[in-house]
Amino acid sequence: MQVKLVVVATDFSPSADRAVERAVELAKRRRAGLLVVHVIPPVLNASPLLGKASAGAFEEASNGVAARLRQISQEELQARYLAGTGLDQVQAEGLCLEGKVAPQILELIADRGADLLVMGATGASGLGESLFGSVALKLLRKAPCSVLVVRAEAGASQAQPSAQ
């Protein structure tokens, strides 16, 4: 299988960290590009029960939270995955997107012409099969490229990373 671009999805969970490690190995071995992507899901939507004034204030606050999440996510992507010395032989890029996770990743794969999607088997929520049933299963079913699902190491905790 010819692989020119490997896309790896991360939610910063231990399972996603393993998936990134595996994607880096594959990109090096195949001399492929690497795109590490994190999708920030929609923060909150204003309830129709709020009045116009309250809805405006809510939207402003929500936009502030979303902007802060974008900043933190981009910094974490850079520090955790792209600043390491293990990428010296790989052309790597990090990207933070916003929206529904599966559709954003599917669109990115199609737009970039990715040959392989790598992702962890469970996410930051630690829900295991529940999460796998939602995002990962949608990606497995709909991805226009091959998909590699990486299991976490035995005994690895699925706890979320600490906030800064």
N, C-alpha and C positions, 0 to 999 in steps of 0.2 A: 504494500500500500504506500503510495506516494504521499508524504505529509509535508506541506509547505507552511501551514499555520496551525498551531495548537491554541485553542481557547480554553482557559480554565476559569471556572466560576468559583468565587469565594464569598462566604458570609463571615469569614474570620473565625470559624469554629475549628476545633482540632481536626475534624474530618476534612474540612476544606484545606487546612494546612498540609495534610498528607496528599491531597489531590494536587496541590501546587507543586510539592516536592516531586511527585510522579510526572507531572506535566513538564517540569524543568528537565528531568532525566530524558524524557521522550524527545523534547525539542533539541537537546544536545545530541542525542544519538541520531536523530533524523536530519540534523542541521536545519531545523525549521524555526520559524518565528514563533514567539510566545506572546499571547495577549491575556493578561490577568484582568478579569472583570468582576466588579462588585455592583450589584443592583440595589439601590435604596428603594424599598417599597414605599408606596404612598403613606405619608405620615398620618394624617387625619382629614376627614372631610367635614365641613360644617353641616350641622343638622338643619333641616328645613324648619325646625321649631325655633331656631334663633331668629331674632328680628334682623333687619338689614344692618343696623348699627353694630349689633353683636356679631353678625356674620363677617362684617368687614374687619373688626378687631380680631376675630378668630383667624381669618385668612392671613392677616398680617403676622400674627404670632406663629401660625403654622409655617409660613414662608421663612420666618427667622429660624425655626427649628430645622427645616429642610436645608437651608443654607449651611447651618452649623454641621449637620450630618454629612453633607457633601464634603466640607472641609476636613472633618475628622476622618471620614472614609478614605479620601484621597491621601491624606498624610499616613494613615495606617497601611494602605496598599503600598505606598512607596517605602516606608520603613520596614515593613514585615517581609515583603516579597521582592522588591526591586532594588533595594540598596545593598543587598548581599553580594558577596564575591562569587557566589556560585553561578552567576549569570554572565560571566566574562565571555563565554563562547556562544551566547544566545542573544539574538536581537529581541529584547523584551519591551513590552509596553503595558502600562496600567491604565485602566479606564473605569470611571464610576458613572453609572447610568441611574436614572430615576424612572420608576414606574412599576408595573407588575413584572415580577422577576422572570418567569418563563417567556412571556412574549418579548421582553427586552433582549434576552439572551438569544432567542431564535432569530430575531431581526438582525442582531449583530453578526451572528454566524453567517446568515445569508448575505449581508452587505459586504462582509470581509472575505467571503469565500473560504471559510475555515474548513479544514480537512478532518479535524478531530476536536471533540468537546470532552474535557475532563472535569469531573465534579466529585465531591464527596458523597458518601452514601447517606449521611445524616447531616443535619444543619445545626445552627446555633441554638435552636429551640430545644434540642435534645429529645424531640418527639420520635425519633427513629422512623419507624414505618409510616407514621402519620405524615411527617414531612416528606419522606421519600415518595409517599403516595401522591403528594401534591406537586411540588416543583420538579423534582427529579424525574418522576414518572411522565410528566408532560413533556419534558425535554427528551427523554428516551423515545417517546412515541412520535414526536414531531420534528426532531432535529434532522436537517438535510445531510448530516455528516455522521461518521461513526462516533459513538459515545463510549467513554470509559468511566465507569463508576468505581471509585477507590474507597475501600473500607478503611475505617479507622483502625489503628493498632489495637490489639486485644488489651482491654483494661484502660484504654484512654478515656478520659473524662470528656463529656460533651458540654461542659460548662461554658458559658459565654465569657469572652475576654473582659477584663476589668475596664471600666470607663476611665478616661483620663481627666 
